[in-house]
Amino acid sequence: MDLGSLFQTTTFISAILLVILILLQQRGASLGAGFGGSGELYTTRRGLDKSMFNTTVVFVVIFVLSILALLLIPN
């Protein structure tokens, strides 16, 4: 397995996990929020919500770094 295919696999897996993690987060996701009728109070993240947010940030960094590595390594 060469370095290019390793970074391609890393990019693919991190992209799928990012989609799942972003869809699982529910902050301001009501139908009224789309039309400006949201009266929700945003509080700090705690527990599982904070862990999911931090995990999402980690996978974003992994995703971006793997794409940059794919651009920089020669074919």
N, C-alpha and C positions, 0 to 999 in steps of 0.2 A: 504494500500500500504506500503510494508516494504522498508527498506533502500536499499536493494540490487536491487529491481526493479526500484527504483528511480534513482540509479546510472546507471543502464543499459539503461534506457530511456534517461538520460542525455548524455551518451556516444553515443547512436544511433543518436540522434538529432544533437549533435555537429559534428559527423562524416559526416552526410549528408550536413550540412551547410558548413563545411570545404571544401568538394569536390566542392560545388557550388562556394564558394568564390575564391578558387584557380583557377578554370576554367575561372572565369570572369576576372582575372588579365591578362594583355596582354603585359607585359614587355619582349621584345626580342622573340616574338612568331612567327616570320616569318619563312618561309621554308628555306631560305638561312642561317638562324642562326644555323640550325641543321647541316649544312655542313661547318661551320666556315666562311661563307661569310658575316657575319653581320658587317655592318659599321655604326651601330646606335650609337648615342650619348645618354648615360644615364644621365638623369637630376634628380633633386630631385622630390620627390612625392608631389603633391599638390591636393587640393580639394577632389574629390570623390576617386581618386586613393589612397590618404593617408588614408582616412577614411576606405576604404576596406582593406588596409594593416593592420591598427590597429585593425579592427574587426577580421581579420584572426588570428592575434596574440592572441587576447582574447579567441577565440574559440579553439586555439591550447592548451592554458593553461587549459581551462575548460575540454577539451578532455583528456589531460594527467592526470589531477587531478582526474577525474572520473574513469579512468582506475586504477590508484593507489589506490583509495578508494575501488574499487571492489576487488582488490587483498588483501587488508588489513582487510576487514570486514569478519568475520566468516560466513560460510554457515548456 
